[in-house]
Amino acid sequence: MGLDVDVKGAIYEGLLEKNAEDVKGGAGQYFTSRPLIKAMVEVIRPKPGETINDPAVGTGGFHLASHDYLEKNYNLDKEQKKFLKLHTFRGKDIVDGVARLCAMNLFLHGIGGEESPIEVGDSLISDPGYRCDISPH
């Protein structure tokens, strides 16, 4: 019997947080405190059907807090849940290893499909060619 997605995601988030605390530099350079991220999401108040892009996604904290906010504050129908899982989130990080951590973090929280919504690259180099409704930066 496997672990629930929420349990796996919580365990992974805990490991990321512990790593950020233990390592000076490294993980700490891309780990924004979850209470700060949660406060940002509560101020922005995302709505079902909106798209969210984080051009400096790090380990995906803003996406996870937004996902939680949407699930807790709206009674989502089947189509809205599908959109939330597969089409709501996009992100980019310049560090390949960080992008992989984020992709795994989102996957363990039930976000994304067969392809990761996270890209590796420098968000400042060029226009990504798409627009989103919300961005924390």
C-alpha positions as MATLAB code, in Angstrom:
seq = 'MGLDVDVKGAIYEGLLEKNAEDVKGGAGQYFTSRPLIKAMVEVIRPKPGETINDPAVGTGGFHLASHDYLEKNYNLDKEQKKFLKLHTFRGKDIVDGVARLCAMNLFLHGIGGEESPIEVGDSLISDPGYRCDISPH';
ca = [
       0.000    0.000    0.000;
       1.517    3.330   -1.095;
       1.528    6.620    0.701;
      -1.059    9.283   -0.120;
       0.110   12.069   -2.452;
      -0.276   14.634    0.358;
       1.940   12.575    2.680;
       4.651   12.090    0.046;
       4.576   15.792   -0.805;
       4.766   16.813    2.847;
       7.731   14.510    3.423;
       9.546   15.917    0.391;
       8.805   19.525    1.454;
      10.205   18.702    4.890;
      13.395   17.344    3.344;
      13.788   20.462    1.200;
      13.286   22.710    4.233;
      15.750   20.693    6.328;
      18.317   20.871    3.541;
      17.862   24.636    3.278;
      18.483   24.990    7.028;
      21.506   22.664    7.045;
      23.352   24.036    4.030;
      24.750   27.536    3.904;
      24.284   28.625    0.298;
      23.168   25.696   -1.850;
      19.535   24.933   -1.084;
      19.213   28.002    1.136;
      19.653   30.334   -1.800;
      16.376   29.239   -3.374;
      14.228   28.392   -0.375;
      11.802   31.184    0.502;
      10.080   30.688    3.831;
       6.691   29.030    3.446;
       4.897   31.491    5.788;
       6.034   34.378    3.566;
       4.897   32.567    0.435;
       1.538   31.731    2.026;
       1.039   35.400    2.911;
       1.819   36.419   -0.683;
      -0.754   33.952   -2.017;
      -3.384   35.156    0.445;
      -2.858   38.733   -0.752;
      -2.956   37.752   -4.454;
      -5.991   35.440   -4.011;
      -5.716   33.263   -7.131;
      -8.950   32.104   -8.733;
      -9.826   28.858  -10.526;
      -8.904   29.003  -14.202;
      -6.108   31.529  -13.746;
      -2.616   30.601  -14.877;
       0.378   31.092  -12.610;
       3.985   31.468  -13.733;
       6.981   31.715  -11.429;
      10.042   32.814  -13.437;
      12.333   32.010  -10.497;
      10.462   28.934   -9.298;
      13.061   27.470   -6.933;
      11.556   24.408   -5.271;
       7.993   25.412   -6.176;
       6.756   26.905   -2.920;
       4.625   29.587   -4.565;
       2.948   27.010   -6.792;
       2.239   24.695   -3.867;
       0.811   27.487   -1.717;
      -1.359   28.630   -4.633;
      -2.535   25.066   -5.246;
      -3.468   24.674   -1.568;
      -5.249   28.042   -1.561;
      -7.318   27.116   -4.608;
      -8.284   23.718   -3.212;
      -9.226   25.112    0.216;
     -11.092   28.226   -0.891;
     -13.099   26.952   -3.858;
     -15.384   23.991   -4.454;
     -13.719   22.944   -7.709;
     -15.625   20.893  -10.251;
     -14.014   18.088  -12.282;
     -12.876   20.363  -15.130;
     -11.438   22.960  -12.724;
      -9.503   20.220  -10.901;
      -8.108   18.973  -14.214;
      -7.092   22.524  -15.198;
      -5.488   23.031  -11.773;
      -3.433   19.856  -12.108;
      -2.374   20.178  -15.751;
      -2.578   23.798  -16.919;
      -2.444   26.262  -14.033;
       1.279   26.260  -13.300;
       4.431   27.099  -15.233;
       7.875   27.906  -13.975;
      11.501   28.330  -14.832;
      14.734   28.077  -12.916;
      18.243   28.759  -14.133;
      19.763   25.866  -12.149;
      19.059   22.419  -13.587;
      19.205   20.656  -10.212;
      16.752   23.108   -8.671;
      14.330   22.674  -11.571;
      14.466   18.901  -10.984;
      13.763   19.384   -7.257;
      10.790   21.562   -8.145;
       9.443   19.134  -10.737;
       9.600   16.302   -8.203;
       8.035   18.480   -5.502;
       5.099   19.384   -7.760;
       4.707   15.788   -8.928;
       4.580   14.533   -5.339;
       1.846   17.083   -4.639;
      -0.211   15.909   -7.627;
       0.645   18.807   -9.947;
       1.542   18.271  -13.595;
       1.037   15.548  -16.134;
       3.382   13.512  -18.266;
       5.486   16.618  -18.932;
       6.753   18.864  -16.177;
       5.455   22.442  -16.135;
       8.991   23.485  -15.078;
      11.688   24.531  -17.547;
      15.391   25.083  -17.096;
      16.575   28.473  -18.307;
      17.181   32.120  -17.574;
      13.886   34.017  -17.372;
      15.676   37.305  -17.970;
      17.176   36.403  -21.354;
      14.062   36.475  -23.515;
      10.290   36.574  -23.658;
       8.940   33.081  -22.884;
       6.310   33.384  -25.621;
       3.349   32.893  -23.299;
       1.437   35.003  -20.783;
       0.017   34.050  -17.409;
      -2.456   35.728  -15.113;
      -0.259   35.673  -11.973;
       3.470   35.884  -11.274;
       5.036   36.446   -7.848;
       8.016   38.353   -9.292;
];
